[in-house]
């Protein structure tokens, strides 16, 4: 399952996954940044806790990617908490 985190003013949607397990038992999750564009989407997907980019497609600038990486690094604990608790709880 994916959990919506935020939508930026330019339409970029940020979502994070539930916790997943690799074959070796290591836990991970993904955080996806996706922005609609004519004929598709700009997409970049990070894997946590490694912060590696596992997919990149479209026209995000180097500056945007650096900002997204900062969001992922600073928000890693939050993304894992959301995944462990089954989503964002609202009143």
N, C-alpha and C positions, 0 to 999 in steps of 0.2 A: 504494500500500500504506500502511496505517496501522500505527504502532508504539505499543504501550502504554507509557505512562510511569509512571503510578501510579494506585492506587485509594484515595481518601480514606475515612475511617471512616464517613462518611454515604452511601457508595456512589458518589460522584462519580468517574467514570473519566476520566482524561486521556490522550489519544492525539494523536500528531502524524503528519503525512503525509510521504511522500517529497517531494523537491524537485519542483516543477512549474514550468512556464514560461508566461508570458503571451504574447500575440500579438507583443508588442514585444521578446520575448526575456528579459525580466526574470524572475529566479528568485524563487520564493516558496514558502512552505509554510503549512499550516494547523495550528492546535492547537485541539482540541475538548475541552470539558469537558461531560460528560453525566451526569446523575443520574436514576436511575429514580424514577418517581412513579406513583401510581395513574392508569391510562389514558394512559401515555406517559412522556415524559422532559423534564427541564429541560435545555436545551442552550444553550451559547454557544460560538461559533467565532471565533477570532482569526486574522488573516492576518499573517504575518511576511514581510518586516521592517517593515511599516508599523504593526503592532500594532492595526490597525483591526478592529472587530467586524464580521464579515460575515454573521453570523446570530445571532439571539437569540430563544429561545422558552422559555416556561415561567416559573418562579418564583424564579430566583436573585435574592438581595437585592443592593442596591447595594454592600454591604460584601463580599459574596462575589465579585462581579464585579471590584471593586477588587483583591482578593487574587489573583484569577486573572490579571488584567493584570500584576500584579507578578511572578507566576510566569513568565509569558510573556516579560516584559522581561528578567528576570534569567537566564532559561534559554534565551534565543534562540540563543546560540552552541552550547549543548548540543543543542537541537532540530535545528539545521542539521548538526551533526556526526553525529548519529544518522541523519538522512536521507541524508547522503553516504556513510555506511558500511553502509547497508542494514539498520539496526536495532540494537538493543541486544545487544551480545555478552556472554554470560555463560559462566562456567567450568563 
